């Protein structure tokens, strides 16, 4: 089966809805920024840990990193000063980073 390169009607309808709804557009922007922040810090993560960490929610108060297990969460907590520093170098404000253990389903 060939990969689709053109969006289908459902994807277009969703894109239009996101464009027309201010709350949904704001949510989409926060999701994008969370991903961009994660992309900025990912090179700092040890290879063995990187696959078990993913970007989480971002709001005015904090940004969350979701990690698969407690050992990974402990390592991330040790790295928080370095992660915050890199985010600052990229120009992002420095709300606290929350580490949340959330195993994948």
C-alpha beads as a LAMMPS data file, in Angstrom:
LAMMPS data file: protein, C-alpha beads

105 atoms
104 bonds

1 atom types
1 bond types

-500.0 500.0 xlo xhi
-500.0 500.0 ylo yhi
-500.0 500.0 zlo zhi

Masses

1 110.0

Atoms # bond

1 1 1 0.000 0.000 0.000
2 1 1 1.451 3.373 -1.026
3 1 1 1.785 6.158 1.552
4 1 1 -0.698 8.986 1.217
5 1 1 0.826 12.325 0.391
6 1 1 -2.334 14.405 0.146
7 1 1 -4.529 15.020 3.184
8 1 1 -7.929 13.403 3.102
9 1 1 -11.207 15.259 3.677
10 1 1 -11.201 14.542 7.430
11 1 1 -7.737 16.025 7.859
12 1 1 -8.727 19.113 5.908
13 1 1 -11.886 19.535 7.973
14 1 1 -9.871 19.227 11.180
15 1 1 -7.314 21.758 9.947
16 1 1 -10.106 24.228 9.116
17 1 1 -11.702 23.714 12.536
18 1 1 -8.389 24.367 14.255
19 1 1 -7.867 27.518 12.223
20 1 1 -11.326 28.848 13.060
21 1 1 -11.346 28.075 16.762
22 1 1 -9.198 30.279 18.949
23 1 1 -9.101 27.798 21.869
24 1 1 -8.154 24.919 19.573
25 1 1 -5.555 27.015 17.778
26 1 1 -4.042 27.944 21.148
27 1 1 -3.944 24.294 22.166
28 1 1 -2.270 23.334 18.906
29 1 1 0.312 26.097 19.408
30 1 1 1.127 24.815 22.917
31 1 1 1.518 21.268 21.559
32 1 1 3.904 22.530 18.876
33 1 1 5.933 24.541 21.373
34 1 1 6.137 21.579 23.735
35 1 1 7.527 19.496 20.861
36 1 1 10.020 22.238 19.925
37 1 1 11.250 22.446 23.516
38 1 1 11.666 18.696 23.599
39 1 1 13.599 18.767 20.337
40 1 1 15.951 21.342 21.899
41 1 1 16.747 19.183 24.939
42 1 1 16.658 15.734 23.322
43 1 1 20.364 15.793 22.354
44 1 1 21.228 16.145 26.068
45 1 1 19.360 13.007 27.047
46 1 1 21.364 9.806 27.349
47 1 1 20.593 7.495 24.433
48 1 1 19.162 4.814 26.725
49 1 1 16.749 7.330 28.258
50 1 1 15.708 9.241 25.147
51 1 1 13.198 6.660 23.889
52 1 1 11.433 6.665 27.273
53 1 1 10.859 10.429 27.449
54 1 1 8.314 12.476 25.537
55 1 1 7.009 16.031 25.644
56 1 1 3.993 16.674 27.792
57 1 1 1.601 19.547 28.450
58 1 1 2.788 23.147 28.407
59 1 1 0.949 25.982 30.103
60 1 1 1.783 29.329 31.687
61 1 1 2.943 27.693 34.920
62 1 1 5.078 24.759 33.771
63 1 1 6.149 22.347 31.067
64 1 1 5.878 18.617 31.662
65 1 1 8.139 15.848 30.507
66 1 1 6.572 12.403 30.525
67 1 1 8.842 9.490 31.323
68 1 1 8.171 5.749 31.230
69 1 1 9.709 4.749 34.586
70 1 1 10.944 6.008 37.961
71 1 1 14.643 5.512 37.177
72 1 1 14.298 7.756 34.118
73 1 1 12.445 10.349 36.177
74 1 1 15.268 10.381 38.736
75 1 1 17.863 10.946 36.010
76 1 1 15.803 13.761 34.478
77 1 1 15.509 15.459 37.867
78 1 1 19.305 15.412 38.134
79 1 1 19.519 17.022 34.691
80 1 1 16.975 19.803 35.330
81 1 1 19.510 22.656 35.676
82 1 1 21.132 21.702 32.366
83 1 1 17.764 21.313 30.619
84 1 1 16.583 24.706 31.914
85 1 1 19.804 26.286 30.707
86 1 1 19.380 24.968 27.170
87 1 1 15.777 26.174 27.050
88 1 1 16.945 29.622 28.143
89 1 1 19.597 29.632 25.413
90 1 1 16.805 28.999 22.890
91 1 1 14.886 31.997 24.254
92 1 1 12.081 30.183 26.029
93 1 1 10.895 31.497 29.366
94 1 1 11.814 29.234 32.193
95 1 1 8.693 27.968 33.885
96 1 1 9.522 24.949 36.020
97 1 1 9.826 21.601 34.278
98 1 1 7.607 18.975 35.811
99 1 1 8.721 15.350 35.524
100 1 1 5.790 12.970 35.429
101 1 1 5.989 9.191 35.348
102 1 1 3.518 7.953 32.775
103 1 1 4.198 4.507 31.325
104 1 1 3.094 4.005 27.741
105 1 1 -0.017 1.944 27.292

Bonds

1 1 1 2
2 1 2 3
3 1 3 4
4 1 4 5
5 1 5 6
6 1 6 7
7 1 7 8
8 1 8 9
9 1 9 10
10 1 10 11
11 1 11 12
12 1 12 13
13 1 13 14
14 1 14 15
15 1 15 16
16 1 16 17
17 1 17 18
18 1 18 19
19 1 19 20
20 1 20 21
21 1 21 22
22 1 22 23
23 1 23 24
24 1 24 25
25 1 25 26
26 1 26 27
27 1 27 28
28 1 28 29
29 1 29 30
30 1 30 31
31 1 31 32
32 1 32 33
33 1 33 34
34 1 34 35
35 1 35 36
36 1 36 37
37 1 37 38
38 1 38 39
39 1 39 40
40 1 40 41
41 1 41 42
42 1 42 43
43 1 43 44
44 1 44 45
45 1 45 46
46 1 46 47
47 1 47 48
48 1 48 49
49 1 49 50
50 1 50 51
51 1 51 52
52 1 52 53
53 1 53 54
54 1 54 55
55 1 55 56
56 1 56 57
57 1 57 58
58 1 58 59
59 1 59 60
60 1 60 61
61 1 61 62
62 1 62 63
63 1 63 64
64 1 64 65
65 1 65 66
66 1 66 67
67 1 67 68
68 1 68 69
69 1 69 70
70 1 70 71
71 1 71 72
72 1 72 73
73 1 73 74
74 1 74 75
75 1 75 76
76 1 76 77
77 1 77 78
78 1 78 79
79 1 79 80
80 1 80 81
81 1 81 82
82 1 82 83
83 1 83 84
84 1 84 85
85 1 85 86
86 1 86 87
87 1 87 88
88 1 88 89
89 1 89 90
90 1 90 91
91 1 91 92
92 1 92 93
93 1 93 94
94 1 94 95
95 1 95 96
96 1 96 97
97 1 97 98
98 1 98 99
99 1 99 100
100 1 100 101
101 1 101 102
102 1 102 103
103 1 103 104
104 1 104 105
